[in-house]
Amino acid sequence: MLCVAAKVVLIIRLPTPEDVYELTVSVAFFQNVSEVERFGFFQRQIQPFTVQTADECTIHAYHIVPLYVYDLNEAIIKLSEPSIPHVPSALSATSQRDASFDTPSFNLLSSDPNAVVILNLHGNAAHVFTSFRPQIYSSHLSISTKERPVHVITFDYRGFGLSTCSPTEEGIILDTTTIINFITDSLGIDPLRIILVGQSLGTAVAVAAVHNMTSSSDKLANPFRGIVLQSPFTSIPTLLNTYSIKGVIPPLLSPLAPYPRFQKWVISKIADRWDTASRVQELISNPRTSLDLSIVHARDDWEIPWREGRGVWDAAILGSAGSGGLTVLEGSAEAGEYETRIWESDNGRDNEAIAKKRVRWERIRYGGHNKVGLSEMGKRAVMRIVEKEA
């Protein structure tokens, strides 16, 4: 039985000469993640698999087949022997495909040129099937149409769920790029059919992975169909001045406010900074990198204030300086409760050497911190990218 001890993991590390420390708080419950029916899915609708990273961590991942595709192929899927394929690190970044991956679920995805993959990157704490997260996957799947099926792949970062090793910024980025390489190389999915959807910590992971993969390439980067950030933050050091657990506990660094020099020293020692704002700014300013980025944040988010999400938008606009772009839409409604801004580059229209970019910011009224993705507004942000012409 595959059981997971759910944990709340705060990704803050203070380096010492000999070791690093993680602040972890154990939550006293267990879940059998192999019984997917308890999360609202057919037992064989989800194909579990594992990948091994270059530093030999085992990452547990799950491929969820859209309902329409599953319904049409249920008999074939059920006839196959249940399995948990494993990708060694040597295969995760190559076009080779192990025979164990010839499962009906993977074949249904690989053989459909119209299928879109949503790579879901979850927030801090626990595992992929905790709390509201299965509902998020169902929300993604509901965007599927017969003409354009939407498959969902999600995974637990190292140290989360069943995945091995301890979480670090560098390590989680490696986990994510390893999964992406498996999707593109082993399953043969064009990156333009992949959408990265991140929530909270997952927004930083999504941006960091794209930044890492595009900055390491010397060719014109046309990396993904799009990126959706739900409840993002600018960086960990900035966030610590405002982050409140469930909106009840004061900001984590507030006790140090009377001691600004000590507070500054503590911030300078944070190893995992997750600087989304700087990375977005660099992605926007890179003329070789195309980008379709949507940012959605709820006004009633008491954990990460909506101004953090707006700060990511501001960083994108700062990065757009000199890019020949313009804000094509600015609007608000209902006494400022809703706000929408869209920026598009225009210097790539007549010059194929310059990649096109589009950034959309939406502040919605409700959704709190965790359920923006369950709102129709959050779903529409994903749907726009699914349905666009690549």
TAKA-V138201 format. One record per run of one state. SS is the DSSP state (helix for helix, strand for strand, loop for the rest). FROM is the first residue (numbers start at 0). TO is the last residue. If there is no record, write none. Layout:
{{SS FROM TO} {SS FROM TO}}
This chain:
{{loop 0 1} {strand 2 9} {loop 10 12} {strand 13 13} {loop 14 21} {strand 22 31} {loop 32 34} {helix 35 38} {loop 39 44} {strand 45 51} {loop 52 56} {strand 57 63} {loop 64 65} {helix 66 78} {loop 79 83} {strand 84 86} {loop 87 87} {helix 88 91} {loop 92 97} {helix 98 100} {loop 101 102} {helix 103 109} {loop 110 114} {strand 115 120} {loop 121 131} {helix 132 140} {loop 141 148} {strand 149 154} {loop 155 167} {helix 168 185} {loop 186 189} {helix 190 192} {strand 193 198} {loop 199 199} {helix 200 214} {loop 215 219} {strand 220 220} {loop 221 224} {strand 225 229} {loop 230 234} {helix 235 238} {loop 239 243} {helix 244 246} {loop 247 252} {helix 253 255} {loop 256 258} {helix 259 267} {loop 268 268} {strand 269 269} {loop 270 274} {helix 275 284} {loop 285 287} {strand 288 288} {loop 289 289} {strand 290 297} {loop 298 304} {helix 305 318} {loop 319 323} {strand 324 332} {loop 333 336} {strand 337 344} {loop 345 355} {strand 356 363} {loop 364 370} {helix 371 373} {loop 374 374} {helix 375 386} {loop 387 389}}
